[in-house]
Amino acid sequence: MNKFFFRLLVLLMSLSLIGIILVQVYWFNSSFKNNDEQFKFHVKQVIGNVADKLQKKEAYSFYDKYNKLKDSTGKDPKKEDLLEFYYVQRNTKTNKTIVYSNSIIAEDYDISSSLFNKKFNNERFKNFSSKRVTEIYNNNTIDKSNLQQSLLPDITIEKSGNLDVLDKVQYEISYKDIASATPLEDRVSNEVLQKLLKNELEEYGVKTKFEFAVYSNGLATKIKSKDFVYDKEATYPIQIFADNEGNSKYQLLVTFPHKKKFLLSELVSITVLSIIFTLIIIIAYSSALNQLIRQRHIDEIKTDFINNMTHEFKTPIATINLALDAIKNPKIIEDKEKVFKYLQMIRDENKRMHAQVENVLRISKLEKKELDIDKESSDVVEVINDAIEHVNLILEDRQGRITTHFNAARTTVLINEVHFTNVIVNVLENAIKYSPDVPEIDVFTENIKDMILIKVKDQGLGMSKVAQKRVFEKFYREHTGDLHNVKGHGLGLAYVKRIVEDHNGQVYVESEKGKGSTFIIKIPLIN
């Protein structure tokens, strides 16, 4: 995969994921703000309704007290005419005159303001009523001079009734003046205010804890809930008990200590779904990105494998060509010793190429489960010695040595000798290959319960923690820095792992960078 295309694809996927997350965050923030605005709107309606109900409750209490006092006097009220006016209308064609009169009468029940509050001695309460009379005169002339004379009208219509508007105005003015001089504790109680607020909040669906307090000119009063604490973000104020001029020294404050929690609770269900879907997208993105990285890594491994295989075949082919060219030389073709030498070189290089092809084919067959592995009882020490014989030529060429420490008392196992020999050979070749100096290798055997441990220890380059985790992966090869003579294509140890596991065993490595490696193979013994 092209590097630029790969990076562009990853960038676009990352930007898309970030965009989705940002949209989710923006949506959540907008929803929270919208809920906050709705909450504020509902709370303002609630405290407005509570303020109105407090005012009405106080007014009704005043009216009720006034009516009880009025009924208890047992006297007829004194009537005082406050206003009287007339209106005369004459029709010249019919010679008919209509006179309208209206009288506003004040009724004094002898109830003083002092009965409510000693500060209001001089004010008295009155009821107001009106009397309306319509008189019709036929064939009589009515003017200013005879309006007050005793003329009998032909038709008289009378109407009377209370003037509720005047009564209400008088009551409201009077009770507000009286109430303003009354202590706050006598006007409202904690219990009443608590109940009013609770009922109104429940009606508007605001089901969260609240606290309240009444302030007088900015100072707290005794009318407040136990845990009230002012919070600028969660406290809502309103004026209560306004006087006749519309002013008030009292302010009701309602605060919601769990406001944010309440607002968030309304978003919980949709937020959880949003988080779940976002996580699914992140997981899908991570999986896709991982697949892309793996695919890119496989492409790199494939390229590296092809290059390694090409290199592995190029050298023996070149050697074979050189040997053939030498044999063609007339001077050499007559020298049997040299001819045999070059033929041996050709045979050895041919075997080397054949071994590489066999290694690849074995791994391929293992993955397809086509490799036929028949097992039989064998002595593992003999197998190890046979494997050591296989690598002796390579070891002698490097002037190295293998020291054996066979400490296992029981050595009989159920294995396929050919494949298990290849396993030990691969591990030994690996130890030789990654020893930059003269290879010094130790082979140990020991018994642990019903298992035999085979340890192959070298004094070579060692490997990093990352390499130890991946060393048995197909095509994986540890970087060897300045050591350029380490050849291979990363299939040997992958083959080792597959064969050992097929024998119900385990293989792992212990290593430290610069201090060599120890490969450990555990195989079950035959009881």
C-alpha positions in Angstrom: 0.0 0.0 0.0 1.4 3.4 -1.0 2.7 5.3 2.1 1.0 8.6 1.1 -2.3 6.9 0.5 -2.1 5.0 3.8 -1.3 8.1 5.8 -4.1 10.0 4.0 -6.6 7.2 4.8 -5.6 7.1 8.4 -5.8 10.9 8.6 -9.3 11.0 7.1 -10.5 8.2 9.4 -9.1 10.0 12.4 -10.6 13.3 11.4 -14.0 11.6 10.9 -13.9 10.0 14.3 -12.8 13.3 16.0 -15.6 15.1 14.1 -18.2 12.5 15.3 -17.0 12.9 18.9 -17.1 16.7 18.6 -20.6 16.6 17.2 -21.6 14.4 20.1 -20.0 16.8 22.6 -21.7 19.8 20.9 -25.1 18.1 20.9 -24.7 17.2 24.6 -23.6 20.7 25.5 -26.6 22.2 23.5 -29.0 19.8 25.1 -27.7 20.7 28.6 -28.0 24.4 27.9 -31.5 23.9 26.5 -32.5 22.0 29.6 -31.0 24.7 31.8 -33.1 27.3 30.0 -36.3 25.3 30.4 -35.5 24.7 34.0 -35.0 28.4 34.6 -38.3 29.2 32.8 -40.2 26.7 34.9 -38.6 27.9 38.1 -39.5 31.5 37.4 -43.1 30.5 36.7 -43.1 28.5 39.9 -41.8 31.3 42.2 -44.0 33.8 40.4 -47.0 31.7 41.2 -45.9 31.2 44.8 -45.5 35.0 45.2 -49.0 35.6 43.8 -50.5 32.9 46.1 -48.8 34.4 49.1 -50.3 37.8 48.3 -53.7 36.4 47.7 -53.6 34.2 50.8 -52.8 37.2 52.9 -55.6 39.3 51.2 -58.1 36.5 51.7 -57.1 36.2 55.4 -57.6 40.0 55.8 -61.0 39.9 54.0 -62.1 37.0 56.1 -61.2 38.8 59.4 -62.9 42.0 58.1 -66.1 40.2 57.3 -66.2 38.5 60.7 -65.8 41.8 62.4 -68.5 43.4 60.2 -70.9 40.5 61.0 -70.1 40.8 64.7 -71.1 44.4 65.1 -74.9 43.6 64.9 -75.6 47.2 63.8 -77.0 48.7 60.6 -74.4 50.7 58.8 -74.5 54.5 58.6 -75.2 55.6 55.1 -73.2 58.6 53.7 -73.9 59.9 50.2 -70.7 60.6 48.6 -71.8 61.5 45.1 -75.1 62.2 43.2 -75.6 63.2 39.6 -78.4 63.6 37.1 -78.7 63.4 33.3 -81.8 64.7 31.5 -82.8 63.7 27.9 -85.9 65.3 26.1 -87.4 64.2 22.8 -89.2 67.2 21.2 -91.1 65.1 18.7 -92.8 62.9 21.3 -92.7 65.5 24.1 -91.1 62.7 26.4 -88.5 63.5 29.0 -86.1 60.9 30.6 -84.2 61.7 33.8 -81.3 59.5 34.8 -79.9 59.8 38.4 -77.0 57.9 40.1 -76.1 58.0 43.8 -72.9 56.4 45.3 -73.5 55.7 49.0 -70.8 54.8 51.6 -71.8 52.4 54.3 -69.8 52.7 57.6 -69.8 49.6 59.8 -67.8 51.3 62.5 -64.8 49.0 61.9 -61.4 50.8 62.5 -58.0 49.8 61.2 -56.8 49.7 64.8 -58.5 46.4 65.2 -55.9 45.0 62.7 -52.9 47.2 63.7 -52.5 49.9 66.3 -50.6 52.1 63.8 -53.8 52.7 61.9 -56.1 54.5 64.4 -57.8 57.0 62.1 -58.8 54.9 59.1 -62.1 53.3 58.9 -63.4 50.6 56.5 -66.5 51.3 54.4 -68.6 49.4 51.9 -69.8 51.2 48.7 -73.1 50.8 46.9 -74.9 52.6 44.1 -78.5 53.5 43.4 -79.5 54.2 39.8 -83.0 55.6 38.9 -84.6 56.2 35.5 -87.7 58.4 35.4 -89.8 58.9 32.3 -92.2 62.0 32.0 -94.8 62.2 29.2 -96.1 65.6 28.1 -94.2 67.3 30.9 -91.5 69.8 30.6 -88.5 69.2 32.9 -85.8 71.8 33.3 -83.4 73.0 35.9 -86.1 75.1 37.7 -88.5 72.3 38.3 -86.1 69.3 38.5 -86.2 69.3 42.2 -90.0 69.8 42.4 -92.3 67.0 43.3 -93.3 65.9 39.9 -94.5 62.4 39.6 -93.0 60.5 36.7 -95.1 58.3 34.5 -92.6 55.4 34.6 -89.9 54.8 37.3 -87.1 52.2 37.0 -84.7 51.7 40.0 -81.5 49.6 40.2 -79.1 49.2 43.1 -76.0 47.1 43.9 -72.6 47.0 45.5 -69.6 48.7 43.9 -67.2 45.8 44.1 -64.5 47.7 42.3 -64.4 50.4 45.0 -64.7 47.9 47.8 -61.8 45.9 46.3 -59.6 49.0 45.9 -60.3 50.1 49.4 -59.6 46.7 50.8 -56.4 46.3 48.8 -55.1 49.7 49.8 -56.0 49.2 53.4 -54.7 45.7 53.9 -51.4 46.4 52.1 -50.8 49.4 54.3 -51.6 47.3 57.4 -49.6 44.2 56.2 -46.5 46.3 55.5 -46.3 47.1 59.2 -46.8 43.5 60.3 -43.7 41.3 61.1 -42.8 38.8 58.4 -43.2 35.8 60.8 -46.9 36.8 61.1 -47.4 37.0 57.4 -45.9 33.7 56.3 -44.4 30.5 57.9 -41.7 28.0 56.8 -44.3 25.3 56.5 -46.6 27.2 54.3 -43.8 28.4 52.0 -42.4 24.9 51.8 -45.7 23.4 50.9 -46.5 26.0 48.2 -43.1 25.6 46.6 -43.2 21.8 46.7 -46.7 21.7 45.1 -45.8 24.2 42.3 -42.5 22.5 41.5 -44.1 19.1 41.2 -46.8 20.5 39.0 -44.1 21.8 36.6 -42.1 18.5 36.7 -39.2 19.9 38.7 -38.6 16.9 41.0 -35.3 17.8 42.7 -34.3 19.0 46.1 -34.8 22.7 46.8 -34.0 25.1 49.6 -35.5 28.6 50.2 -35.1 31.7 52.2 -36.7 35.2 52.5 -34.4 38.1 52.7 -35.3 41.6 54.0 -33.4 44.4 52.4 -30.6 42.0 51.5 -30.4 40.4 54.9 -31.6 36.8 55.8 -34.7 36.4 57.9 -35.9 33.5 60.1 -38.1 32.4 57.2 -35.8 29.9 55.5 -35.1 26.2 55.1 -32.5 24.4 57.2 -29.8 23.8 54.5 -30.2 27.0 52.4 -27.0 28.2 50.9 -26.9 30.9 48.3 -25.4 29.7 44.9 -25.2 32.2 42.1 -25.7 29.5 39.4 -28.6 27.7 41.1 -30.5 30.4 43.1 -33.6 32.2 41.7 -35.0 35.4 43.4 -38.4 37.2 43.2 -40.0 40.1 45.1 -42.9 39.2 47.5 -45.5 41.2 49.5 -45.4 44.3 47.3 -46.9 47.5 48.8 -49.4 49.9 47.3 -46.5 51.6 45.3 -45.4 48.2 43.9 -42.2 48.2 46.1 -41.2 45.4 48.4 -38.5 45.0 51.0 -38.8 41.2 50.9 -37.2 38.8 48.4 -37.9 35.1 48.1 -34.8 33.1 47.0 -35.1 29.4 45.9 -32.0 27.4 45.3 -31.5 23.9 43.9 -28.3 22.2 45.3 -28.6 19.3 42.9 -29.5 21.3 39.8 -26.7 20.0 37.5 -27.4 16.4 38.6 -31.1 16.8 37.8 -30.4 18.4 34.4 -27.9 15.6 33.6 -30.4 12.9 34.7 -32.8 14.1 32.0 -30.1 13.4 29.4 -28.9 10.1 30.9 -30.8 7.7 28.5 -30.0 9.5 25.3 -26.4 10.2 26.5 -25.8 6.5 27.3 -27.0 5.5 23.8 -24.8 8.2 22.3 -21.8 6.9 24.3 -22.5 3.3 23.3 -22.8 4.2 19.6 -19.6 6.4 19.8 -17.8 3.5 21.5 -18.9 1.1 18.7 -17.6 3.6 16.1 -14.3 3.9 18.1 -14.0 0.1 18.3 -14.8 -0.2 14.6 -12.3 2.6 13.8 -9.6 0.9 15.9 -10.3 -2.5 14.3 -10.1 -1.0 10.8 -7.0 0.9 11.7 -5.4 -2.2 13.2 -6.3 -4.1 10.0 -4.8 -1.4 7.9 -1.6 -1.4 10.0 -1.5 -5.2 9.9 -2.0 -5.2 6.1 0.8 -2.7 5.7 3.0 -4.8 8.0 2.2 -7.9 6.0 3.0 -6.0 2.8 6.4 -5.0 4.3 7.0 -8.6 5.6 6.1 -10.0 2.1 8.5 -7.6 0.5 11.2 -8.4 3.0 10.5 -12.2 2.6 10.9 -11.9 -1.2 14.1 -9.9 -0.8 15.5 -12.5 1.7 14.5 -15.4 -0.5 16.0 -13.8 -3.5 19.2 -13.2 -1.5 19.2 -16.8 -0.2 18.8 -18.2 -3.8 21.1 -15.6 -5.4 24.3 -16.7 -3.6 24.0 -20.4 -4.2 23.0 -19.8 -7.8 26.0 -17.6 -8.3 28.3 -20.1 -6.6 26.9 -22.9 -8.9 27.5 -20.8 -11.9 31.1 -20.0 -10.9 31.7 -23.7 -10.2 30.3 -24.7 -13.6 32.4 -22.0 -15.4 35.5 -23.3 -13.5 34.7 -26.9 -14.6 34.5 -25.8 -18.2 38.1 -24.6 -18.0 40.3 -27.1 -19.9 43.0 -27.0 -17.2 40.6 -27.8 -14.4 38.4 -30.4 -16.2 41.4 -32.7 -16.4 42.1 -32.2 -12.7 39.8 -34.8 -11.1 40.4 -33.5 -7.5 39.3 -29.9 -8.5 36.4 -31.2 -10.5 35.1 -33.2 -7.5 35.6 -30.2 -5.3 33.5 -28.0 -7.6 30.9 -30.7 -7.9 30.7 -30.9 -4.2 30.2 -27.2 -4.0 27.3 -27.5 -6.5 25.8 -30.3 -4.5 26.1 -28.3 -1.3 24.5 -25.2 -2.7 21.7 -27.2 -4.3 21.0 -28.8 -0.9 21.0 -25.3 0.6 18.3 -24.1 -1.9 16.4 -27.3 -1.4 16.4 -26.8 2.4 15.0 -23.2 1.9 12.2 -24.4 -0.3 11.4 -27.3 2.1 11.3 -24.8 5.0 8.7 -22.7 3.2 6.7 -25.7 2.2 6.6 -27.1 5.7 5.2 -23.9 7.1 2.6 -23.7 4.3 1.5 -27.3 5.0 1.4 -26.7 8.7 -1.0 -23.8 8.2 -3.2 -25.9 5.9 -3.0 -28.8 8.4 -1.6 -30.9 5.5 1.7 -31.9 7.2 1.6 -35.5 8.1 3.1 -36.0 11.6 3.3 -39.6 12.9 4.7 -39.9 16.4 6.4 -42.7 18.1 8.3 -43.3 21.4 11.8 -41.9 21.1 14.7 -40.9 23.4 15.0 -37.1 23.3 18.7 -37.2 24.0 19.4 -39.2 20.8 17.3 -36.6 18.9 19.3 -33.7 20.4 22.6 -35.4 19.5 21.4 -36.1 16.0 20.5 -32.4 15.6 24.0 -31.3 16.9 25.5 -33.5 14.2 23.5 -31.6 11.6 25.0 -28.2 12.6 28.5 -29.4 13.3 29.8 -28.2 9.9 28.4 -24.7 10.4 29.7 -24.7 14.0 33.2 -25.8 12.9 33.2 -23.1 10.2 32.6 -20.5 13.0 35.1 -22.3 15.3 32.4 -22.6 17.9 31.3 -25.4 20.2 28.2 -26.9 21.8 28.4 -28.2 25.4 25.7 -30.6 26.6 24.4 -30.9 30.2 22.0 -33.9 30.1 20.6 -33.9 33.7 17.2 -35.5 32.9 16.7 -39.0 34.3 13.7 -39.7 32.2 14.0 -38.9 28.5 11.4 -41.0 26.6 8.8 -38.9 24.7 6.2 -39.4 22.0 7.5 -37.4 19.0 8.1 -37.4 15.3 11.8 -37.7 15.1 12.2 -36.0 11.7 10.3 -32.9 12.7 11.6 -32.7 16.2 15.1 -33.0 14.9 14.3 -30.0 12.6 13.0 -28.1 15.7 16.3 -28.6 17.6 18.4 -27.8 14.4 16.4 -24.6 13.9 17.0 -23.5 17.5 20.7 -24.4 17.3 21.2 -22.6 13.9 19.4 -19.6 15.4 21.9 -19.6 18.4 24.9 -19.8 16.0 23.5 -17.2 13.6 22.9 -14.6 16.3 26.3 -15.0 18.0 28.6 -12.3 16.6 31.7 -13.8 18.1 32.7 -17.4 18.4 29.5 -19.3 19.2 29.4 -20.8 22.7 26.2 -22.8 23.1 25.0 -24.9 26.1 22.3 -27.5 25.8 20.5 -28.6 29.0 17.9 -31.3 29.8 16.0 -31.7 33.1 12.9 -33.2 34.4 10.0 -31.2 36.0 7.2 -33.5 37.1 6.0 -35.3 34.0 7.8 -33.0 31.6 11.3 -32.8 30.1 12.8 -29.4 29.6 15.3 -28.8 26.7 17.2 -25.5 27.1 19.5 -24.1 24.4 21.5 -21.2 25.8 23.8 -18.9 23.7 26.1 -15.9 24.4 24.9 -13.9 21.5 23.2 -10.6 20.8 20.1 -11.3 22.9 16.8 -9.6 22.1 14.5 -6.9 23.4 11.2 -7.5 25.3 9.2 -6.7 22.1 11.2 -9.2 20.1 10.7 -11.9 22.8 6.9 -11.5 22.4 7.1 -11.7 18.6 10.0 -13.9 17.8 7.8 -16.9 17.1 5.6 -15.0 14.6 5.9 -15.9 11.0 8.3 -13.7 9.0 9.4 -11.8 12.1 13.1 -11.0 12.3 14.9 -9.0 15.0 17.0 -6.1 13.6 20.6 -7.0 14.1 22.1 -3.5 13.8 25.6 -3.6 12.2 25.5 -7.4 11.9 24.8 -7.9 8.2 25.7 -11.6 7.8 22.5 -12.8 9.6 20.4 -14.3 6.9 17.0 -15.9 6.9 13.3 -15.1 6.3 11.7 -15.5 9.7 10.1 -18.9 9.2 12.4 -21.1 11.4 11.0 -20.2 14.8 7.4 -20.1 13.6 7.9 -23.7 12.4 9.4 -24.6 15.8 6.4 -23.2 17.7 3.9 -25.1 15.5 5.7 -28.4 15.7 6.2 -28.2 19.5 2.6 -27.2 20.1 1.5 -30.2 17.9 3.5 -32.4 20.3 1.4 -30.9 23.2 4.5 -29.0 24.3 5.5 -25.4 24.9 8.3 -23.2 23.7 9.4 -19.8 25.0 12.5 -17.6 25.2 14.3 -15.8 28.0 16.7 -13.1 26.8 18.4 -9.9 27.6 19.8 -7.5 25.1 23.6 -8.0 24.8 23.6 -11.0 27.1 22.4 -13.9 24.9 19.2 -15.9 24.8 17.8 -19.2 26.2 15.2 -21.1 24.3 13.2 -23.5 26.4 11.1 -26.4 25.0 8.8 -28.4 27.3 7.6 -31.8 26.1 5.4 -34.3 28.1 7.1 -37.6 29.0 5.7 -41.1 28.4 4.6 -42.6 31.7 
